[in-house]
Every structure is written in structure tokens, then in C-alpha cells.
């Protein structure tokens, strides 16, 4: 089959990738809500409704005018009904209005805003959208990450993986990042910075009756922010250069049979040595060479007895996995990295008398190798590390 996209790979794994239904608001509705949120903030901070009067702050007077307009608009009342938990729209009218008060245009002029001749303040054109406010708040809410040294190795590891080809950055394009992706352990690039989702609260329901969580985001410039996951989702959407950072593997990588349009990439091979070396002879059932080749395995091992990589001895093929549409080099690096703790320190001489240390031999039972291939295939290998003492894969949190 043809190479699958990320969403198609997730779908193949049975992961629900359908985006959560989002309530669609018109630009006018967005501005009405944003304008009302300004009034709510004023009431919360001052314990009273905004009032008219020359002795009042210019913003308070603007909020008072805005509140009158919102009360007079049936469509605004209907839109704000579920948001008006304080009963602002039905509270007593603002008092203190005097005949010499500034009119709407004069209020806007004092705020440094020029009003068009055909402008209508009921449309709230001069209210910043919630998206604009949240974009500014997101930057303002960042603070120094006091425990950044704990996260530095993670960032350095990601950068090494990217350089080594074990991970990739993928542009978001038209595919929206789901809330399920914004979870601890995942990396993104936003605003030109590498961002790590370090922690998350339990889910809760917002005033808009949508599920959300608060997440702690650590940035590679040693700053951090605690924001709603939906807010971080929107910051990714707004940034045209935002990218996902892939896991070390993503989705099904290989299978037993090929579809008509699959491109064969090669084979993972698992070998046992027939060497007469005492240590190998004693542990022969547990010592395996694991590699990836683009040629027939039989051809790859034909000259094993003369090749230090094969310990200058014939080998036995104990397992093979066919690969389709896979980058062999990257896959082999992933396999060797996952089994790194079980790598054997072996050496053999080449035909020129030089000592060679093969890097593809591991002290791991065949069942562990099978589990490794399975975890690479389903994408869970990044959640586990191999414990050579216990001879099993353990969750990273338990390692």
C-alpha cells in the first residue's frame, strides 16, 4: 500500500482522530463576547458595574457605553445568556451619567481610535478579538523556568534525534493538532521554539461546555507557561510555521505480506552465531545479531566466516521481518538504540590484523526481540526502556 499519512497511521491503530466538534462563531459574535469579557473583568476587579461620568476613567466610560449597547441588542443578550453568570445584563442601570459626557466617537478618539463615518459601535469593531488577546496573554504569561536543568537533557536528546534522523519535524499544514496530542511527553515547534508538554491537569468542563485541561509547556529558551490545552492548540494553528516533532517511530512499519502498491524496503534479520568461542557457546540461545539489510539475507551472510562483523563464524537465521515503505537506516538506529543496554562488548580481528568491535550483537532472548519489533510497529517503543537485569521492557516511569 502507499505510504500512509500520520492521521491514516493513527486510524490504522484504532485511534480516533476525528476532531472534537467546535462551536463556530462569526467575527461579530467573537467581538461581542470579547467585549463582554472586558466588562466582566471590570466588575470582578471593582465590585460594581462600569459607570458614566467625566470623573470616571476613560475605559470605564467606554465599558458603560458598551454595556448599554449590549443590553439593547437582542442577539447579544441571547449570545451572552450562558456567559452572564454575574447577571450583569439584567443588573441595575449604570448611574452617574451627565449631560456633558463624551459621546461614542469622542470616547474612541480619546482612546486613540479613529472611527469611520459608517462605523457603528454596536458592531464593536474596536474590540480586540479573543484570539488576539490570548496570543498576547500567552507571551505575557511566560516566565522563567526555575527547574529547566531537569528538562535540558530532554531538549538535547530531541535535538540529537532530529540530527540523527530518529525523529522528524512535520508541518501542520491543514491538519489540526488534536487535544489528545497535547499531552505530557510530546514536543512541538511554535514561534520558532521547541516546546515540551511537561505536565497536565485532569480534564474539566469550561463555561462553553467543552472539555479542556491546563498544561505546563516548557520552551527551549528556559521559559515556561501554564495554559489551557485549547489555547496552546490555537497558538499552533495560528503559527503557519508550527510543526510536530515525531516520535521515534510512528504507526505500522512492516508486515508479513505486501499490498500491490507497496515498495519493498528490505528485511530485519535476527541471527545466532555458530562461533566456538566459549562465552558464545555457553549463551548461544541468548546472543543475537540484529540488523537491517536491503539485499537478500542469504547474500548478506554468505561470507560471514570471513567477516569480523559476524565474529568470523557462520551464522544461523532465526527470524526475519519484511519491510515496506521504510527508511532502513533510521529503523536500524531505532532498534539498536532500544536494545542499547543489552549490547555486547565483543571484538574480532579483520584480515589486516586490526581489531573490530561489532555493534549489532545483543544479549537478549528471542522473545524480547519479538516484543521490540511489536512495540516499534504499534508505536509504543518510546514509552519503554530495556532492563537487561530483569530481561524485560519496563515503562520509562518505572525504569
N, C-alpha and C positions, 0 to 999 in steps of 0.2 A: 504494500500500500504506500501511497505517497506520504511524505513527511508530514506529521501532524502539528498543528499549532498548539500553543500552551493550553488554550481552553479545550481543544479537542482531546489533548492528552489527559487533562483532568476529567473530562467527561468519560473517557475510556476507563478511568479508575473509579468511576461511580461517584465522583464529586459533583455536587450540584453547583453549576457555575452561573445559573440564572440570577441576574441582578435583582436585588430587592426592589419592589415597586416604590417609586419615588413620587411624592406629590408634586405635580407640576404647577408652578406659579408664573403668572405673567410678570413682566418687568414692573408694571404698575402695582400689582399685589406685593411684590418684593419690597418696593419702596414704602408702601403703606405700612407693612409690618415693621420694616426698619425704623420708620418714623415713630411708630407707636412704642417700639422698644426704647427709643430715646426718652419718651415721656415716662415710661415705666421706670427707667433708671433714675430719672429726676425725682419721681415720687418716692422711690426707695431710699435715695440719699437724703432727701429733705423732709420726708414725712408729711408732705402736702402736695396738692395739685399746683401746677405752674400758674402764675397769675400775670395779669396785665399791669401796666403802670410804668411811668417814666423812671421810678426809683428801682425798678427791677432789672436784673441782669438781662442783656440783650438775648441770650439764649433762652432764658426762662420765658421771655415775652414771645419769642418765636414758638416755643413749645405750647404756650397758651393759645396762640392763633391756630397752630396745627391741630390741637385737641378740639377746638371748635369746629374746624373743617371735618375732622374725622367723625364727630358726633352727628354732623349734618348729612353725611353720606351713608345711605342705607347699605350700599355694597361694602363699605368699610366696616360698618357695625357687624355685618354678617361674617366677614372675613376674620375679624378680631375677636369674635364672641368667645372662642375657646381659649384665647390667649389672655383675656382680660380677667385674670384671677383676682385682681385687686378691686374690680368693679369701677375702674376709672371712667369708663364711658358713661356710666349712669350716676356718678357721684355729683355732688353739688357743683354748680357752675363756678368757674374761676371768678374771684372777686377782685375789686380794685381797679377795674377798667375806668380810664378817664378819657375825656373828650380830646385831650391833646396827645393821645397815644400815637405811636407811629403806625402807619398803615403797612400792609404786607410788603409793598415794594420798598418802603423806607427801611423796614426791618432787614430785608435781604441786602439792601445797599450797605447797611452798617456792618453786615457780615462779610462784605467784600464780594457779593454775588450780583452780577448784572442779570436783570430779568428781561426776557424777550417780551416784545409787545403783545404777542399772542399767548404768553405764558399764563398758566392758571395754577395757583398754589394748591388747589385741590388735587392736582396730579402729583404733588410732592416731588417735582423734578429735581429739587436741590437737596434731596436726602440721599446720602451715600447708601448704596446697596449693602445688604448684609454680607455679600461676598467680599466687597471692598473692605468693609470694616474688619472682617475676620482675617483677611490677608494681612492687614496692618497689625492686628492684635497678635497674630501668630508670630510675627517677627518681634514685636514688643515683649511677648511673653517668654521669649527665650532667655535663659540665664546660664551662668557658668555652671558646668557640670563638675561638682566638687570631687566626685569619685571616678573621674574619667580614666584614671590609670587602670582601673579594673576592666574597662572596656577597650583600652588601647590595643591589647593583643587581638581582640576580635576584628577591629578595623584593619590591623596589619595583616591578619590572616586572610581577610576578604581581598585586600589588595594583591596579596601573593597569589591567591586562587585566580583572580582575574588575569594577572600577568601570565600565570601558568596554563591558562585555558581550562581550568577546572570549573570555573563559573563564567557566566556571560552577563552583560547588561543588555536589556531588551527594551526598546522604546515602547511606550504605552500605546501609541497610535490611537485607534478608535476603540480599543478595549479598555473598559474602566476597571480599575483595581477594586476588587470586591472587599467587603469588610472582613471576610474570612482570611484574606491575605495579610491584613494589617493586624498581625498577631506577633507576640514575642518570638524573636529569633529571625525575623525577616529583615532584609535590607532593601533600601530604595535609594535612588539618587534624585534629589529635589533641590532646586535652587543652586545646582552645581555642587552640592554637598552630599556626601554619603550619610544616610540616615538609618539608624538601627532602632527597631521596635524592641525596647528593653523590658517593658512590663505592661500589664493591662489589668484594669479592674474587672469585676463581674459586669455582665450586661445589665442595663437598666432601660426603662422606657422614658423617652423625652416628652416634653409638652406637646410635641407634634405626633405623639403616639408611634414613635419609631424606635426600634432597638438601637442602642448605642453603647459605647464603652469609653472610658478615659484611658489613654495610652501614654506611656513615657517614651519620648523619642530622644535618642542621643545622636548628636551630629559629630562629624569627624573634626570639627573645629573646636571641640571640647565645650560645646554648649548643649543645652537640653531644653525641652518644653514638654509640658503635660497638657494634652489637648484631647478633644473628642475624636474618636476614630473617624467619624464622618468629616470632621474639619480637616484632618490630615488627608483623607481621601480626596477632598475638594482641592487641597493645595497641590496634590499630584496632578489632578485633572487640569488645573489652571496653568501648570508649568508645561509648556509644549516640549521642553527638553527632558522632562522627568522620565526615569527608566526604572524597570525592575532589575534586581540582581538575582539571577537564577540560583537555584540550589545546585549542588554538585552533580545532581542528575535530575531529570525531570520526565516522569512518565515512563511508559513501557519502552524498553530499549531493544529487546530482541524476542525471538520466539522460536518455536520448533519448526514452523512451516512458514513459507513466504507467500505473500499475495502476488498476483500477476504483475503489478507495477512496482514492487519493492526492488530496491537496489541493494545487492548483497555487499556487505562491508567487510566480512571476514569471519573469524572464529575465535572465541575464547577457548583456550585449551588448558587442561589440567593434567600434569604429568607426574609420574613417580620415577625415581632414578633406580637403575639396576646396578649402581656402583657397589663395589665390595668394601667400601670404607666402613670400618666397624660401627661408627656412630649412625651412619645411614642405614646399615644393615639392621641395627637394633630398633630403629624407629621408622622403618620404611613405610609403614601404613599411615604415618602422621606427617611425613615430609613431602611437600608438593611444590612443583613449579607451576606458576600461573602466568600466562601471557596472552597476548592478542596478536594474531597474525592475519595478513591479507592473502596469504597463499595457503594451499592445502597443508594441513598439519603434518601429514606424512612427509611432505617435501621439507617442511621446516625442521623436522627432527632427523632427517636422513643421515646427516653427518654428525650426530650427537656425540659419538665416541671420540671425535677429534675436536670437539668444540668445548672450551672451558665453561661457556655459559651453561652447558648441560653436564658439567662436572666430569668431562672426559669419559662419559659412560653412556651406554644405551639407556633409553627411557621407555616407559610404558604409558600409553594414553589411557587415562582413567575416566575422563569426561570431556565433552565438547559442547559449546553453545554457539549456534549460528547467529550472526549479527546482520541486521538490515538497517540501512539508513543511519549508521552510527559512525562517529568520529573515533577511529580505533585508538589513536594516541591518547586522547582525553579519557577514554574509558579505561585504558590500561593504567593511567596515572591514578584514576579514582580507585581501582581495585587495589593497587599497591599501597596507596595511602591508607585505605581502610584496614588493611592487614599489616600495616607497618609495625605494630608492637610484636608481631609474631615472625618478623623477618629473621632468617638465619644468617649468621656470620660465617659464610663458607668461602673458601678460596680454592683456586685450581690454577695450574700453570698452563700458559699457552705454548704454541710450538716454537716461540722465540725465547722461552725460558722466563718470561715475565709472569708475575703472579696476578691473577684476575679474580676479582670478587664479584660473583654473580649476585644480582639484586632481586631475582624473581623466585627465590626459594623461600618457603614459609613453613613453620611448624604449626600446622593447622589440620584437623581432621577433615575428611571429605564432606561431612555434614555441615561444617562451618562454612566451607567454600560454597556449598549449595545454598545455604542461608544468605550468604553475602550476595550471590547473584540475584536471589529473590528480592532482597532489600534494595538492590540497585534498580531492579525492574519496577518495583512499586514506589520508588522514591523515598523510602523511609531510612535509607542508609545514613543520612546526615543526622539522624536522631540517636544514633548508636555509636559506640566505640567498642573495639575488640579488647577483651581482657584475657591475655594469654595464660594467666594463673588459673582463672576459672574456666578457660577454654569456651567462652561464650560471648556473644554480643550483649552488652548491657546498655541501658538508656544512659544518655550523657549525664543526666541529673544524678544518676546513681554511681557514676564512674568515680 
